[in-house]
Amino acid sequence: MPAYGFAHLRSRRHHADIIEYLERIQATLDPFEGRFVIHGPPAEVVEGSWPGSMVLIEFPGLAEARAWYNSPAYQDILRLRTDHVEGDLLLIEGVGPDYDPTERAAKLRAEAGRSGV
C-alpha cells in the first residue's frame, strides 16, 4: 500500500538554507524509493481557504516513509527547512487500487446504527 509524506507549508522565507535543502533532499529520498508527486505550485482553491502551498511525496509503504523521515541523512538537513518554513508534515498510508468508498460508507452506516446515531 503506498504511503505519503504530506506537507502543508504556510509561510516561507527564501533563504540559502532552503536552496541547500532542495539540493540535498532527493538523495535522502532515493534509498526509500520516495518521489515528489506535488511540490508547491499554487493550488486552485475551490472550497474553503488554503494559505500556503503543499508538498506530496510518495513512498512504497508507511515503513519506508517512516524510515526516510528518521534517517540520519534526512535528519541532517531537516533544520535547513524548519528554521525557515512554517508548516506541518504528516506521514499517512494511502488506499489501494481496489478502494471503494461505498464499503466505507456501509461500515459507517452499520456503526451509526449500533450506536443509535
Secondary structure in CASP SS format (residue, H / E / C, confidence):
PFRMAT SS
TARGET T0000
AUTHOR 0000-0000-0000
METHOD secondary structure of the structure
MODEL  1
M C 1.00
P C 1.00
A E 1.00
Y E 1.00
G E 1.00
F E 1.00
A E 1.00
H E 1.00
L E 1.00
R E 1.00
S E 1.00
R E 1.00
R C 1.00
H C 1.00
H C 1.00
A H 1.00
D H 1.00
I H 1.00
I H 1.00
E H 1.00
Y H 1.00
L H 1.00
E H 1.00
R H 1.00
I H 1.00
Q H 1.00
A H 1.00
T H 1.00
L H 1.00
D H 1.00
P H 1.00
F H 1.00
E C 1.00
G C 1.00
R E 1.00
F E 1.00
V E 1.00
I E 1.00
H E 1.00
G C 1.00
P C 1.00
P C 1.00
A C 1.00
E C 1.00
V C 1.00
V C 1.00
E C 1.00
G C 1.00
S C 1.00
W C 1.00
P C 1.00
G C 1.00
S E 1.00
M E 1.00
V E 1.00
L E 1.00
I E 1.00
E E 1.00
F E 1.00
P C 1.00
G C 1.00
L H 1.00
A H 1.00
E H 1.00
A H 1.00
R H 1.00
A H 1.00
W H 1.00
Y H 1.00
N H 1.00
S C 1.00
P H 1.00
A H 1.00
Y H 1.00
Q H 1.00
D H 1.00
I H 1.00
L H 1.00
R H 1.00
L H 1.00
R H 1.00
T H 1.00
D C 1.00
H C 1.00
V E 1.00
E E 1.00
G E 1.00
D E 1.00
L E 1.00
L E 1.00
L E 1.00
I E 1.00
E E 1.00
G C 1.00
V C 1.00
G C 1.00
P C 1.00
D C 1.00
Y C 1.00
D C 1.00
P H 1.00
T H 1.00
E H 1.00
R H 1.00
A H 1.00
A H 1.00
K H 1.00
L H 1.00
R H 1.00
A H 1.00
E H 1.00
A H 1.00
G H 1.00
R H 1.00
S H 1.00
G C 1.00
V C 1.00
END
